[in-house]
Amino acid sequence: KQEVTQIPAALSVPEGENLVLNCSFTDSAIYNLQWFRQDPGKGLTSLLLIQSSQREQTSGRLNASLDKSSGRSTLYIAASQPGDSATYLCAFLNRDDKIIFGKGTRLHILP
Amino acid sequence: GAGVSQSPSNKVTEKGKDVELRCDPISGHTALYWYRQSLGQGLEFLIYFQGNSAPDKSGLPSDRFSAERTGGSVSTLTIQRTQQEDSAVYLCASSLEAFRTLNTGELFFGEGSRLTVL
């Protein structure tokens, strides 16, 4: 069974710190990997999409990397802000056109 | 529309009743996904449409669940004889194309329909 593991499950850091969220997956034959943000009671918002041929993507203070060989992706958030508080999910697209999600990391940025 | 639209946003029903959840994808998006998110759990894949056809129905939890899509646009997820364990947020997402054809596949989600079965 293909799985996505996100560590840690929850994280609290003071405002201004740089932080890294981790995502590992069991299937190296992925087509892409996507990071999402989910605010309480809301749907998911796409943050970054990394194609299988790419190693990283950047958007503002966010940087996501992909290492297919080791089955890992990281989301780096620079200079964290209270507005970054949310649950962050990673998901990969497999060869069967199925998108497999992790359970997410609940991030809380302390003002 | 500008984004993926889902209705109703909240639905409370009694055990045994049927419910219908609707998803209106982004205009022009041919791929449409249904997921279920239970409290404290990850997203559970239910079904995926490419156009009006559903190549993968493997995630539907039981035969009480069905989904259809007409005109390559709006999709309806129907749950018959609802049970308490069906309580969850049902999320719909759409994408421009079937992922493997373009290898892009950025997914856009609606706000979800929260279902509570009493």
HADDOCK unambig.tbl for C-alpha pairs under 7 A between the chains (distance, minus, plus):
assign (segid A and resid 31 and name CA) (segid B and resid 103 and name CA) 6.54 0.50 0.50
assign (segid A and resid 42 and name CA) (segid B and resid 111 and name CA) 5.17 0.50 0.50
assign (segid A and resid 43 and name CA) (segid B and resid 109 and name CA) 5.96 0.50 0.50
assign (segid A and resid 43 and name CA) (segid B and resid 110 and name CA) 5.57 0.50 0.50
assign (segid A and resid 43 and name CA) (segid B and resid 111 and name CA) 4.03 0.50 0.50
assign (segid A and resid 43 and name CA) (segid B and resid 112 and name CA) 5.84 0.50 0.50
assign (segid A and resid 44 and name CA) (segid B and resid 109 and name CA) 5.57 0.50 0.50
assign (segid A and resid 45 and name CA) (segid B and resid 108 and name CA) 6.96 0.50 0.50
assign (segid A and resid 45 and name CA) (segid B and resid 109 and name CA) 6.74 0.50 0.50
assign (segid A and resid 46 and name CA) (segid B and resid 107 and name CA) 6.92 0.50 0.50
assign (segid A and resid 46 and name CA) (segid B and resid 108 and name CA) 6.70 0.50 0.50
assign (segid A and resid 49 and name CA) (segid B and resid 106 and name CA) 6.58 0.50 0.50
assign (segid A and resid 51 and name CA) (segid B and resid 104 and name CA) 6.84 0.50 0.50
assign (segid A and resid 97 and name CA) (segid B and resid 99 and name CA) 6.29 0.50 0.50
assign (segid A and resid 97 and name CA) (segid B and resid 100 and name CA) 6.69 0.50 0.50
assign (segid A and resid 101 and name CA) (segid B and resid 42 and name CA) 6.64 0.50 0.50
assign (segid A and resid 101 and name CA) (segid B and resid 43 and name CA) 5.99 0.50 0.50
assign (segid A and resid 102 and name CA) (segid B and resid 42 and name CA) 6.05 0.50 0.50
assign (segid A and resid 103 and name CA) (segid B and resid 41 and name CA) 6.13 0.50 0.50
assign (segid A and resid 103 and name CA) (segid B and resid 42 and name CA) 4.08 0.50 0.50
